[in-house]
Amino acid sequence: MKLYTFFRSSAAYRVRIALNLKRIDYEPVTKALGRNEHRAADYLALNPQGLIPALEHDATVLSQSLAIIEYLDEEYPAPAFLPSRPRDRAQVRSMALAIACDIHPLNNLRVLNYLRETLQQDEASVTTWYRHWVSAGFEGLERQAQAHSSRQRHCFGDAVTLADILLVPQMFNARRFATDLSRFPTLVAISAHLETLPEFAAARPEVQPDTVV
Ligand SMILES: N[C@@H](CCC(=O)N[C@@H](CS)C(=O)NCC(=O)O)C(=O)O
């Protein structure tokens, strides 16, 4: 398998965690967002959406991190990323989608660059925008995690789920923009535990082949 990835891409970070949890060896193919390599013709031919990540498996290319992670979960069932009861699965998906659909898209590179370049916003305004939307999303997520986490080690119950795979990269992004996380103690505690797990640690942006410090 080949993963088209960028060290700081939180959507690629999700897939790296998922691949590690499933114990799947993969070849990272790095695409530098800063050099617009995700907009080059060769990459658009593979992934017409022009975003990172994409996963190539048996001559098929998949895009969208959630679609990729669900594909991996269906092809490689253990360990399962979703609980067995439908209502529990819906709770986990609700937390994961809060990040993937409501938080991350507003804070993606192209959105921040549009604020900077087209709308001529300065860096302080862009940071305020970032922090506003991540905090707005984390408010609900904090309450959901309080209700569903068993021991403040996982978003739901006492095992790693899809929600955890999305939480850790979003926390990394939030810290990168120095977001005040003091109102989200449950999310902070869960992420701190998850970051100690080897599958999460090996997926960190700081230790990827294209990491730039
Ligand atoms: N919903 C997509 C989001 C993918 C995405 O936005 N990737 C970012 C990196 S985290 C990207 O490629 N950004 C390039 C850009 O904004 O131009 C997914 O989950 O895969």
The ligand as an SDF file (V2000), in Angstrom:
LIG
                    3D

 20 19  0  0  0  0  0  0  0  0999 V2000
  -11.9640   15.8080    4.1950 N   0  0  0  0  0  0  0  0  0  0  0  0
  -10.6550   15.5110    3.7190 C   0  0  0  0  0  0  0  0  0  0  0  0
   -9.7460   16.6580    4.0480 C   0  0  0  0  0  0  0  0  0  0  0  0
   -8.4130   16.5050    3.3820 C   0  0  0  0  0  0  0  0  0  0  0  0
   -7.6200   17.7810    3.5680 C   0  0  0  0  0  0  0  0  0  0  0  0
   -8.2000   18.8630    3.7050 O   0  0  0  0  0  0  0  0  0  0  0  0
   -6.2950   17.6480    3.5440 N   0  0  0  0  0  0  0  0  0  0  0  0
   -5.4780   18.7980    3.7130 C   0  0  0  0  0  0  0  0  0  0  0  0
   -4.2990   18.5010    4.5960 C   0  0  0  0  0  0  0  0  0  0  0  0
   -4.8740   18.1130    6.2320 S   0  0  0  0  0  0  0  0  0  0  0  0
   -5.0050   19.2930    2.3870 C   0  0  0  0  0  0  0  0  0  0  0  0
   -4.6860   18.5090    1.5120 O   0  0  0  0  0  0  0  0  0  0  0  0
   -4.9460   20.6210    2.2280 N   0  0  0  0  0  0  0  0  0  0  0  0
   -4.4690   21.2070    1.0440 C   0  0  0  0  0  0  0  0  0  0  0  0
   -5.0950   22.5230    0.8000 C   0  0  0  0  0  0  0  0  0  0  0  0
   -5.8650   22.9870    1.6360 O   0  0  0  0  0  0  0  0  0  0  0  0
   -4.7830   23.0960   -0.2410 O   0  0  0  0  0  0  0  0  0  0  0  0
  -10.1400   14.2090    4.3470 C   0  0  0  0  0  0  0  0  0  0  0  0
  -10.5900   13.8880    5.4250 O   0  0  0  0  0  0  0  0  0  0  0  0
   -9.3100   13.5290    3.7370 O   0  0  0  0  0  0  0  0  0  0  0  0
  1  2  1  0
  2  3  1  0
  2 18  1  0
  3  4  1  0
  4  5  1  0
  5  6  2  0
  5  7  1  0
  7  8  1  0
  8  9  1  0
  8 11  1  0
  9 10  1  0
 11 12  2  0
 11 13  1  0
 13 14  1  0
 14 15  1  0
 15 16  2  0
 15 17  1  0
 18 19  2  0
 18 20  1  0
M  END
$$$$
